[in-house]
Structure formats: structure tokens, C-alpha cells
Amino acid sequence: MEEKVCGDGPSSEVHYITDPDLAEVHETIEMIVHHGFDACRKYVDSLDFVRLFCVENDKFDISKLADVEGILHFQISALIGLSSLTNLFFHSQM
């Protein structure tokens, strides 16, 4: 890494004072970045039920399907889970 020979450069505020268009561009970029992160956060929050479903799916032990009682219990719990996920999804969209 090279040493600085001329010291620290001017701060961006100096450029904004001398060039108001640059300040406007900076504010626009900052607004776009914040808006993008807000949109991503909303998107992630709206799909959180899918993440929860995948976590529960990973916990499921397939060997429970070996007997009939296990199959019935699995189907009932799957239907209840699907119903609650569907309700959660549609209520979050309103």
C-alpha cells in the first residue's frame, strides 16, 4: 500500500458546496439505495413463511411414514400447517 504524499483529500462536503449538482446526485443515490434496502426487507418479510416451512420440513423424520398412524398424523399436521401458512400468507398481503 502506498503512503499518502499529499495528505488527506478534501471532504465531500467541499465538493457539494462548490458543485450543487453533485450534492443532488449524492442525495438521489442515497435515496435509491435506502429505497432498495426497504424493498428487500419487505420482500424478505413477505416470504418469511416459506423459510419457516422449510425449517419445519427439514425437521421432519421420513421414517414416521412407515406406519399407518404415522401417515395419518403426518397428513393431519401437514393440512393444519398448510392451512395456517395459507392464512398467514393471505393476511400478510392485505
ROKOL-356959 format. One line per field, with one value per atom (N, C-alpha, C, O): residue in one letter; atom name; x, y, z. Coordinates in Angstrom, 3 decimals, decimal comma, always signed. Example, Ala and Ser with C-alpha at 12.3 -4.5 7.8 and 13.67 -1.06 7.14 Angstrom:
! residues 2
res	[A | A | A | A | S | S | S | S]
atom	[N | CA | C | O | N | CA | C | O]
x	[+13,190 | +12,300 | +13,200 | +14,236 | +12,850 | +13,670 | +12,900 | +13,409]
y	[-5,690 | -4,500 | -3,300 | -3,319 | -2,250 | -1,060 | +0,030 | +1,138]
z	[+7,800 | +7,800 | +7,800 | +8,465 | +7,080 | +7,140 | +7,870 | +8,039]
END
This chain:
! residues 94
res	[M | M | M | M | E | E | E | E | E | E | E | E | K | K | K | K | V | V | V | V | C | C | C | C | G | G | G | G | D | D | D | D | G | G | G | G | P | P | P | P | S | S | S | S | S | S | S | S | E | E | E | E | V | V | V | V | H | H | H | H | Y | Y | Y | Y | I | I | I | I | T | T | T | T | D | D | D | D | P | P | P | P | D | D | D | D | L | L | L | L | A | A | A | A | E | E | E | E | V | V | V | V | H | H | H | H | E | E | E | E | T | T | T | T | I | I | I | I | E | E | E | E | M | M | M | M | I | I | I | I | V | V | V | V | H | H | H | H | H | H | H | H | G | G | G | G | F | F | F | F | D | D | D | D | A | A | A | A | C | C | C | C | R | R | R | R | K | K | K | K | Y | Y | Y | Y | V | V | V | V | D | D | D | D | S | S | S | S | L | L | L | L | D | D | D | D | F | F | F | F | V | V | V | V | R | R | R | R | L | L | L | L | F | F | F | F | C | C | C | C | V | V | V | V | E | E | E | E | N | N | N | N | D | D | D | D | K | K | K | K | F | F | F | F | D | D | D | D | I | I | I | I | S | S | S | S | K | K | K | K | L | L | L | L | A | A | A | A | D | D | D | D | V | V | V | V | E | E | E | E | G | G | G | G | I | I | I | I | L | L | L | L | H | H | H | H | F | F | F | F | Q | Q | Q | Q | I | I | I | I | S | S | S | S | A | A | A | A | L | L | L | L | I | I | I | I | G | G | G | G | L | L | L | L | S | S | S | S | S | S | S | S | L | L | L | L | T | T | T | T | N | N | N | N | L | L | L | L | F | F | F | F | F | F | F | F | H | H | H | H | S | S | S | S | Q | Q | Q | Q | M | M | M | M]
atom	[N | CA | C | O | N | CA | C | O | N | CA | C | O | N | CA | C | O | N | CA | C | O | N | CA | C | O | N | CA | C | O | N | CA | C | O | N | CA | C | O | N | CA | C | O | N | CA | C | O | N | CA | C | O | N | CA | C | O | N | CA | C | O | N | CA | C | O | N | CA | C | O | N | CA | C | O | N | CA | C | O | N | CA | C | O | N | CA | C | O | N | CA | C | O | N | CA | C | O | N | CA | C | O | N | CA | C | O | N | CA | C | O | N | CA | C | O | N | CA | C | O | N | CA | C | O | N | CA | C | O | N | CA | C | O | N | CA | C | O | N | CA | C | O | N | CA | C | O | N | CA | C | O | N | CA | C | O | N | CA | C | O | N | CA | C | O | N | CA | C | O | N | CA | C | O | N | CA | C | O | N | CA | C | O | N | CA | C | O | N | CA | C | O | N | CA | C | O | N | CA | C | O | N | CA | C | O | N | CA | C | O | N | CA | C | O | N | CA | C | O | N | CA | C | O | N | CA | C | O | N | CA | C | O | N | CA | C | O | N | CA | C | O | N | CA | C | O | N | CA | C | O | N | CA | C | O | N | CA | C | O | N | CA | C | O | N | CA | C | O | N | CA | C | O | N | CA | C | O | N | CA | C | O | N | CA | C | O | N | CA | C | O | N | CA | C | O | N | CA | C | O | N | CA | C | O | N | CA | C | O | N | CA | C | O | N | CA | C | O | N | CA | C | O | N | CA | C | O | N | CA | C | O | N | CA | C | O | N | CA | C | O | N | CA | C | O | N | CA | C | O | N | CA | C | O | N | CA | C | O | N | CA | C | O | N | CA | C | O | N | CA | C | O | N | CA | C | O | N | CA | C | O | N | CA | C | O | N | CA | C | O | N | CA | C | O | N | CA | C | O | N | CA | C | O | N | CA | C | O | N | CA | C | O | N | CA | C | O | N | CA | C | O]
x	[+0,839 | +0,000 | +0,885 | +1,879 | +0,509 | +1,315 | +0,981 | -0,144 | +1,984 | +1,763 | +1,149 | +1,398 | +0,353 | -0,213 | +0,868 | +1,489 | +1,089 | +2,132 | +1,560 | +2,256 | +0,302 | -0,299 | -1,247 | -1,937 | -1,300 | -2,222 | -3,618 | -3,827 | -4,566 | -5,955 | -6,546 | -6,230 | -7,388 | -8,056 | -9,205 | -9,525 | -9,817 | -10,929 | -12,135 | -12,324 | -12,930 | -14,116 | -15,169 | -15,097 | -16,123 | -17,165 | -18,023 | -18,603 | -18,116 | -18,894 | -18,325 | -19,080 | -17,008 | -16,384 | -16,841 | -17,128 | -16,906 | -17,362 | -18,833 | -19,235 | -19,636 | -21,065 | -21,306 | -22,231 | -20,470 | -20,611 | -20,266 | -20,955 | -19,194 | -18,753 | -19,572 | -19,647 | -20,185 | -20,962 | -22,297 | -22,385 | -23,349 | -24,644 | -25,265 | -26,028 | -24,945 | -25,471 | -24,940 | -25,656 | -23,700 | -23,099 | -23,816 | -24,030 | -24,188 | -24,931 | -26,278 | -26,718 | -26,928 | -28,225 | -28,079 | -28,907 | -27,032 | -26,769 | -26,523 | -27,029 | -25,753 | -25,464 | -26,756 | -26,962 | -27,621 | -28,888 | -29,782 | -30,445 | -29,792 | -30,601 | -30,105 | -30,900 | -28,799 | -28,226 | -28,527 | -28,885 | -28,384 | -28,665 | -30,133 | -30,431 | -31,043 | -32,464 | -32,757 | -33,536 | -32,137 | -32,347 | -31,850 | -32,519 | -30,690 | -30,134 | -31,044 | -31,331 | -31,494 | -32,394 | -33,705 | -34,214 | -34,239 | -35,481 | -35,274 | -36,140 | -34,140 | -33,836 | -33,756 | -34,288 | -33,089 | -32,991 | -34,349 | -34,653 | -35,170 | -36,516 | -37,351 | -38,075 | -37,251 | -37,986 | -37,528 | -38,352 | -36,220 | -35,690 | -36,193 | -36,560 | -36,210 | -36,684 | -38,153 | -38,535 | -38,972 | -40,392 | -40,548 | -41,391 | -39,758 | -39,812 | -39,433 | -40,097 | -38,373 | -37,939 | -39,012 | -39,315 | -39,590 | -40,639 | -41,864 | -42,497 | -42,201 | -43,386 | -43,177 | -44,150 | -41,936 | -41,650 | -41,133 | -40,630 | -41,251 | -40,748 | -41,478 | -40,896 | -42,761 | -43,499 | -42,880 | -42,956 | -42,266 | -41,606 | -40,375 | -40,109 | -39,628 | -38,461 | -38,878 | -38,243 | -39,953 | -40,440 | -40,888 | -40,640 | -41,547 | -41,983 | -40,780 | -40,804 | -39,736 | -38,533 | -37,841 | -37,328 | -37,824 | -37,222 | -37,990 | -37,386 | -39,326 | -40,140 | -39,996 | -39,989 | -39,884 | -39,716 | -38,402 | -38,348 | -37,343 | -36,056 | -36,100 | -35,373 | -36,950 | -37,052 | -37,823 | -37,711 | -38,603 | -39,469 | -38,654 | -37,703 | -39,048 | -38,389 | -39,220 | -40,345 | -38,678 | -39,408 | -39,747 | -40,671 | -39,017 | -39,302 | -40,647 | -41,164 | -41,220 | -42,540 | -43,634 | -44,736 | -43,338 | -44,335 | -44,419 | -45,187 | -43,659 | -43,615 | -44,913 | -45,269 | -45,625 | -46,862 | -48,066 | -47,917 | -49,242 | -50,471 | -50,762 | -51,172 | -50,558 | -50,814 | -49,896 | -50,303 | -48,684 | -47,748 | -48,195 | -48,061 | -48,734 | -49,211 | -50,388 | -50,433 | -51,343 | -52,499 | -52,079 | -52,549 | -51,197 | -50,718 | -49,993 | -50,162 | -49,189 | -48,466 | -49,435 | -49,266 | -50,446 | -51,393 | -52,183 | -52,403 | -52,602 | -53,366 | -52,495 | -52,915 | -51,290 | -50,419 | -50,010 | -49,850 | -49,839 | -49,498 | -50,652 | -50,435 | -51,880 | -53,042 | -53,220 | -53,541 | -53,011 | -53,110 | -52,020 | -52,278 | -50,816 | -49,713 | -49,951 | -49,693 | -50,436 | -50,721 | -51,814 | -51,732 | -52,831 | -53,924 | -53,418 | -53,762 | -52,599 | -52,088 | -51,132 | -51,133 | -50,316 | -49,416 | -50,200 | -49,853 | -51,263 | -52,098 | -52,762 | -52,777 | -53,310 | -53,938 | -52,918 | -53,200 | -51,744 | -50,692 | -50,300 | -50,116 | -50,173 | -49,795 | -50,850 | -50,520 | -52,115 | -53,159 | -53,410 | -53,758 | -53,244 | -53,411 | -52,247 | -52,433 | -51,058 | -49,901 | -49,968 | -49,311 | -50,745 | -50,862 | -51,846 | -51,871 | -52,650 | -53,670 | -53,111 | -53,834]
y	[-1,179 | +0,000 | +1,243 | +1,320 | +2,189 | +3,399 | +4,395 | +4,454 | +5,162 | +6,223 | +7,427 | +7,680 | +8,152 | +9,388 | +10,458 | +10,726 | +11,063 | +12,065 | +13,479 | +14,380 | +13,643 | +14,981 | +15,129 | +16,144 | +14,165 | +14,250 | +13,808 | +13,233 | +14,080 | +13,714 | +14,643 | +15,832 | +14,096 | +14,898 | +15,693 | +15,512 | +16,552 | +17,358 | +16,458 | +15,418 | +16,877 | +16,097 | +16,287 | +17,227 | +15,404 | +15,503 | +16,743 | +17,248 | +17,248 | +18,469 | +19,657 | +20,513 | +19,712 | +20,790 | +20,716 | +21,740 | +19,501 | +19,327 | +19,702 | +20,274 | +19,379 | +19,695 | +21,198 | +21,700 | +21,918 | +23,378 | +24,006 | +24,912 | +23,513 | +24,099 | +23,595 | +24,267 | +22,415 | +21,841 | +21,327 | +20,169 | +22,168 | +21,757 | +20,575 | +19,805 | +20,431 | +19,288 | +17,977 | +16,976 | +17,984 | +16,795 | +16,427 | +15,245 | +17,417 | +17,165 | +16,533 | +15,620 | +17,009 | +16,454 | +15,004 | +14,154 | +14,731 | +13,359 | +12,453 | +11,332 | +12,931 | +12,156 | +11,844 | +10,710 | +12,834 | +12,622 | +11,634 | +10,796 | +11,743 | +10,824 | +9,391 | +8,468 | +9,208 | +7,861 | +7,314 | +6,145 | +8,147 | +7,717 | +7,309 | +6,303 | +8,068 | +7,754 | +6,424 | +5,606 | +6,221 | +4,983 | +3,776 | +2,744 | +3,898 | +2,789 | +2,469 | +1,302 | +3,503 | +3,271 | +2,632 | +1,717 | +3,114 | +2,546 | +1,079 | +0,243 | +0,768 | -0,610 | -1,533 | -2,642 | -1,077 | -1,904 | -2,069 | -3,148 | -1,027 | -1,139 | -2,141 | -2,947 | -2,092 | -3,030 | -4,466 | -5,379 | -4,666 | -6,007 | -6,505 | -7,672 | -5,627 | -6,005 | -6,428 | -7,416 | -5,684 | -6,029 | -7,359 | -8,171 | -7,594 | -8,838 | -10,021 | -11,058 | -9,867 | -10,936 | -11,211 | -12,368 | -10,148 | -10,320 | -11,017 | -11,830 | -10,703 | -11,317 | -12,799 | -13,544 | -13,237 | -14,649 | -15,412 | -16,527 | -14,828 | -15,499 | -16,814 | -17,742 | -16,899 | -18,142 | -19,299 | -20,447 | -19,014 | -20,063 | -20,560 | -21,761 | -19,639 | -20,025 | -20,907 | -21,926 | -20,514 | -21,319 | -22,695 | -23,693 | -22,755 | -24,033 | -24,932 | -26,125 | -24,357 | -25,142 | -25,637 | -26,756 | -24,805 | -25,219 | -26,402 | -27,380 | -26,318 | -27,419 | -28,658 | -29,780 | -28,460 | -29,581 | -30,308 | -31,536 | -29,563 | -30,186 | -30,982 | -31,964 | -30,565 | -31,267 | -32,582 | -33,452 | -32,727 | -33,890 | -35,162 | -35,194 | -36,202 | -37,503 | -38,397 | -38,762 | -38,748 | -39,527 | -40,930 | -41,560 | -41,419 | -42,762 | -42,822 | -43,912 | -41,674 | -41,658 | -42,110 | -42,451 | -42,114 | -42,540 | -44,061 | -44,562 | -44,793 | -46,245 | -46,907 | -47,943 | -46,364 | -46,999 | -46,117 | -44,930 | -46,705 | -46,009 | -44,842 | -43,773 | -45,034 | -43,944 | -42,758 | -41,599 | -43,069 | -42,007 | -41,246 | -40,025 | -41,999 | -41,368 | -40,449 | -39,318 | -40,928 | -40,102 | -38,866 | -37,761 | -39,058 | -37,923 | -36,921 | -35,710 | -37,441 | -36,570 | -35,779 | -34,573 | -36,447 | -35,763 | -34,699 | -33,600 | -35,029 | -34,068 | -32,864 | -31,721 | -33,114 | -31,987 | -31,183 | -29,966 | -31,843 | -31,128 | -30,231 | -29,095 | -30,743 | -29,936 | -28,744 | -27,639 | -28,974 | -27,876 | -26,847 | -25,643 | -27,323 | -26,414 | -25,647 | -24,445 | -26,319 | -25,662 | -24,615 | -23,520 | -24,963 | -24,021 | -22,770 | -21,650 | -22,964 | -21,804 | -20,983 | -19,755 | -21,637 | -20,900 | -20,119 | -18,986 | -20,742 | -20,062 | -18,841 | -17,768 | -18,997 | -17,865 | -16,770 | -15,591 | -17,152 | -16,183 | -15,432 | -14,215 | -16,153 | -15,530 | -14,530 | -13,400 | -14,945 | -14,061 | -12,881 | -11,803 | -13,051 | -11,928 | -10,944 | -9,747 | -11,426 | -10,534 | -9,734 | -8,699 | -10,195 | -9,496 | -8,340 | -7,507 | -8,274 | -7,217 | -5,958 | -4,972]
z	[+0,000 | +0,000 | +0,000 | +0,722 | -0,806 | -0,921 | +0,192 | +0,688 | +0,558 | +1,545 | +0,849 | -0,330 | +1,594 | +1,048 | +1,042 | +2,070 | -0,103 | -0,230 | -0,014 | +0,454 | -0,360 | -0,289 | +0,894 | +0,998 | +1,771 | +2,908 | +2,518 | +1,449 | +3,390 | +3,118 | +2,065 | +2,022 | +1,235 | +0,218 | +0,829 | +2,004 | +0,060 | +0,567 | +0,864 | +0,233 | +1,824 | +2,158 | +1,071 | +0,281 | +1,042 | +0,013 | +0,211 | -0,750 | +1,449 | +1,673 | +0,895 | +0,433 | +0,751 | -0,011 | -1,464 | -2,084 | -2,001 | -3,380 | -3,526 | -4,539 | -2,510 | -2,575 | -2,537 | -3,176 | -1,786 | -1,708 | -3,058 | -3,527 | -3,672 | -4,941 | -6,132 | -7,161 | -5,995 | -7,104 | -6,572 | -6,164 | -6,566 | -6,027 | -6,777 | -6,195 | -8,056 | -8,809 | -8,240 | -8,205 | -7,801 | -7,205 | -5,915 | -5,643 | -5,119 | -3,886 | -4,208 | -3,510 | -5,251 | -5,653 | -6,116 | -5,789 | -6,871 | -7,325 | -6,123 | -6,076 | -5,157 | -3,953 | -3,198 | -2,766 | -3,038 | -2,330 | -3,079 | -2,468 | -4,404 | -5,217 | -5,070 | -4,895 | -5,142 | -4,986 | -3,599 | -3,456 | -2,585 | -1,212 | -1,073 | -0,430 | -1,661 | -1,602 | -2,322 | -1,831 | -3,469 | -4,225 | -3,438 | -3,398 | -2,816 | -2,035 | -0,845 | -0,579 | -0,132 | +1,007 | +0,549 | +1,194 | -0,555 | -1,084 | -1,468 | -1,211 | -2,079 | -2,464 | -1,255 | -1,282 | -0,190 | +1,014 | +1,683 | +2,192 | +1,693 | +2,252 | +1,463 | +2,048 | +0,138 | -0,703 | -0,442 | -0,377 | -0,291 | +0,005 | +1,352 | +1,489 | +2,340 | +3,669 | +3,625 | +4,251 | +2,890 | +2,756 | +2,032 | +2,414 | +1,002 | +0,242 | +1,132 | +1,109 | +1,908 | +2,812 | +3,858 | +4,150 | +4,423 | +5,423 | +4,839 | +5,513 | +3,589 | +2,986 | +2,691 | +2,582 | +2,559 | +2,270 | +3,487 | +3,350 | +4,663 | +5,860 | +6,131 | +6,693 | +5,730 | +5,952 | +5,169 | +5,607 | +4,014 | +3,237 | +3,985 | +4,020 | +4,582 | +5,374 | +6,540 | +6,811 | +7,233 | +8,361 | +7,891 | +8,568 | +6,739 | +6,191 | +5,907 | +6,212 | +5,325 | +5,014 | +6,280 | +6,312 | +7,326 | +8,590 | +9,164 | +9,605 | +9,160 | +9,667 | +8,795 | +9,301 | +7,509 | +6,587 | +6,853 | +6,781 | +7,160 | +7,459 | +8,752 | +8,903 | +9,688 | +10,967 | +10,845 | +11,709 | +9,777 | +9,648 | +9,442 | +8,661 | +10,158 | +10,060 | +9,139 | +9,481 | +7,983 | +6,985 | +7,484 | +6,971 | +8,469 | +8,992 | +9,708 | +9,951 | +10,048 | +10,677 | +9,720 | +10,150 | +8,438 | +7,459 | +7,330 | +6,509 | +8,113 | +7,990 | +8,417 | +7,856 | +9,368 | +9,815 | +9,478 | +9,188 | +9,520 | +9,134 | +10,072 | +9,619 | +11,352 | +12,295 | +11,992 | +12,070 | +11,655 | +11,313 | +10,068 | +9,989 | +9,084 | +7,857 | +8,159 | +7,675 | +8,958 | +9,296 | +10,080 | +9,811 | +11,046 | +11,836 | +10,938 | +11,077 | +10,023 | +9,092 | +8,221 | +8,045 | +7,674 | +6,800 | +7,555 | +7,045 | +8,762 | +9,562 | +9,902 | +9,721 | +10,391 | +10,753 | +9,524 | +9,612 | +8,377 | +7,145 | +6,708 | +6,287 | +6,810 | +6,438 | +7,378 | +6,939 | +8,654 | +9,619 | +9,342 | +9,344 | +9,107 | +8,798 | +7,514 | +7,454 | +6,492 | +5,220 | +5,389 | +4,833 | +6,160 | +6,404 | +7,118 | +6,739 | +8,151 | +8,877 | +8,014 | +8,101 | +7,182 | +6,286 | +5,236 | +4,900 | +4,722 | +3,728 | +4,346 | +3,742 | +5,545 | +6,232 | +6,489 | +6,275 | +6,944 | +7,218 | +5,954 | +5,981 | +4,851 | +3,589 | +3,120 | +2,759 | +3,127 | +2,619 | +3,531 | +3,050 | +4,838 | +5,749 | +5,634 | +5,849 | +5,299 | +5,173 | +3,874 | +3,753 | +2,912 | +1,632 | +1,691 | +0,785 | +2,733 | +2,823 | +3,390 | +3,533]
END
